Amino acid sequence: MTMQKTTMGTVLVLAVMCVVITVFGSLVATHTFSNSGSISVSTPPPTDSVQVGVYSNSGCTTTLSSVNWGTLDPGSVGTSTIYVRNEGNVPVTLSISTSSWSSVTAQSFLTLAWNSDGYELAVGQTIQAVLSLTVSSSISGITTFSFNTIITATQA
C-alpha cells in the first residue's frame, strides 16, 4: 500500500508539474505598436500617342508653316528640305498628301513627292526629308498656285 501511495504521489506530482509547465509554457506576451506611411499614387502608363513635328531647321526649333517654291519653269523640279521628328511615344510610318489646291488645273500639272514615304520613324527620331515639286512640261494657263501639304504619321 505504501508503494501505491508513493506511485500515486509521484503520478500526482507529475500531473501537477505537467499542468504548471503547460500553463507557464502557454504564457503569451504582447507588444503593440502603431504604423503609418503613405501610398504612392502611380500614374497610369501613358496611352499610345502619335505626334509628329515638322520643322524648317535641323535643330527642330522652328516649326514649318509654309514652303515658298518661288518661280518654277515648265518641266522643272523644285526641292525643299524639311525635318520631321516623331514627338509621340510609339514608332510611326510617314506618308504625304496634298489638299486645298488653288485650282483643279494646277493640281493636274504639279506633283508633290518626297523621299520619306513609308519611312518608319522611331520615338524621338528626327529625319531630314526632301520635298520635290515637279512641274509638268505641258503646263499652261497657270501663273500662280497654292496648296496644303499634309504629313501623316501612322502608328507603325
C-alpha positions in Angstrom: 0.0 0.0 0.0 2.9 2.3 0.7 4.1 1.6 -2.8 0.7 2.5 -4.2 0.8 5.8 -2.2 4.2 6.6 -3.5 3.3 5.8 -7.0 0.1 7.8 -6.7 2.0 10.6 -5.1 4.5 10.5 -7.9 1.8 10.5 -10.5 0.1 13.4 -8.8 3.3 15.4 -8.6 4.0 14.7 -12.3 0.5 15.7 -13.2 0.8 19.0 -11.3 4.2 19.6 -12.9 2.7 19.0 -16.4 -0.1 21.4 -15.6 2.4 24.0 -14.4 4.6 23.5 -17.4 1.6 23.7 -19.7 0.4 26.9 -18.1 3.8 28.6 -18.0 4.6 27.3 -21.5 1.4 28.9 -22.7 2.1 32.3 -21.3 1.9 35.0 -24.0 3.5 38.4 -24.1 2.3 41.1 -26.5 3.7 44.3 -27.7 1.5 46.8 -29.6 2.9 49.4 -31.9 1.4 51.9 -34.3 2.0 52.0 -38.1 2.0 54.9 -40.5 3.1 55.5 -44.1 1.9 56.7 -47.4 0.8 55.1 -50.7 2.4 56.3 -53.8 0.0 57.4 -56.4 1.2 55.8 -59.6 0.3 57.5 -62.8 -1.2 55.1 -65.3 1.1 54.2 -68.1 0.7 56.7 -71.0 -1.6 55.7 -73.7 -0.1 55.4 -77.2 0.4 58.8 -78.6 1.1 59.5 -82.3 2.5 63.0 -82.8 4.8 64.4 -85.4 6.6 67.8 -85.7 7.7 69.3 -88.9 10.5 71.9 -88.8 12.5 74.1 -91.2 15.8 73.6 -89.4 17.8 70.5 -88.2 17.6 71.6 -84.5 13.8 71.4 -84.7 13.4 74.8 -83.2 11.4 76.5 -86.0 8.1 74.9 -86.9 7.5 74.8 -90.6 4.4 76.8 -91.5 4.9 77.2 -95.3 7.2 76.5 -98.2 7.7 79.1 -100.8 8.6 77.4 -104.1 9.5 80.6 -105.8 9.1 80.7 -109.6 9.4 77.3 -111.3 9.8 76.6 -115.0 7.7 74.1 -117.0 9.4 70.7 -116.8 11.4 71.6 -113.7 11.6 70.2 -110.2 11.8 72.4 -107.2 13.1 71.0 -103.9 12.8 72.0 -100.3 14.4 70.3 -97.2 12.4 69.9 -94.1 12.9 68.0 -90.8 10.3 65.6 -89.4 10.5 64.4 -85.8 8.5 61.7 -84.0 7.2 63.5 -80.9 4.9 60.7 -79.8 5.6 57.6 -77.8 5.2 55.0 -80.5 7.1 54.4 -83.8 5.3 55.8 -86.8 5.2 55.4 -90.5 5.3 58.6 -92.6 3.2 59.5 -95.7 2.4 62.7 -97.5 -0.6 64.1 -99.4 -1.9 67.4 -100.5 -5.2 69.3 -100.2 -6.8 72.7 -100.9 -5.3 73.3 -104.3 -5.9 76.8 -105.6 -7.3 75.2 -108.8 -8.0 71.8 -110.1 -6.0 72.7 -113.1 -2.9 73.4 -111.0 -3.2 70.0 -109.3 -3.2 68.4 -112.8 0.2 69.8 -113.7 2.0 69.9 -110.3 3.1 66.8 -108.4 4.4 66.8 -104.9 6.6 63.9 -103.7 9.2 63.3 -101.0 12.0 60.8 -100.2 10.4 59.7 -96.9 7.2 57.9 -98.0 6.8 54.8 -95.9 9.7 55.6 -93.6 9.4 54.2 -90.1 10.4 56.9 -87.6 11.4 55.7 -84.1 10.3 57.6 -81.0 12.2 60.8 -80.7 13.9 60.3 -84.0 14.3 63.2 -86.5 14.9 62.8 -90.2 15.8 65.2 -93.0 13.3 64.9 -95.8 13.4 66.4 -99.2 10.1 67.6 -100.8 10.1 67.6 -104.6 7.5 69.6 -106.6 7.5 68.5 -110.3 6.1 70.9 -112.9 4.7 69.3 -116.0 6.4 70.4 -119.2 2.9 70.8 -120.7 1.6 73.2 -118.1 -0.2 76.2 -119.4 -2.6 78.9 -118.1 -1.2 78.6 -114.5 0.9 81.5 -113.3 0.4 81.1 -109.5 -0.5 78.2 -107.3 -1.1 77.2 -103.7 -1.9 74.1 -101.8 -1.6 72.5 -98.4 0.9 69.7 -97.7 -0.2 67.0 -95.2 2.4 64.9 -93.5 0.7 61.9 -91.8 2.3 59.8 -89.1 0.5 56.4 -88.6 1.4 54.1 -85.7 3.8 51.5 -87.1 
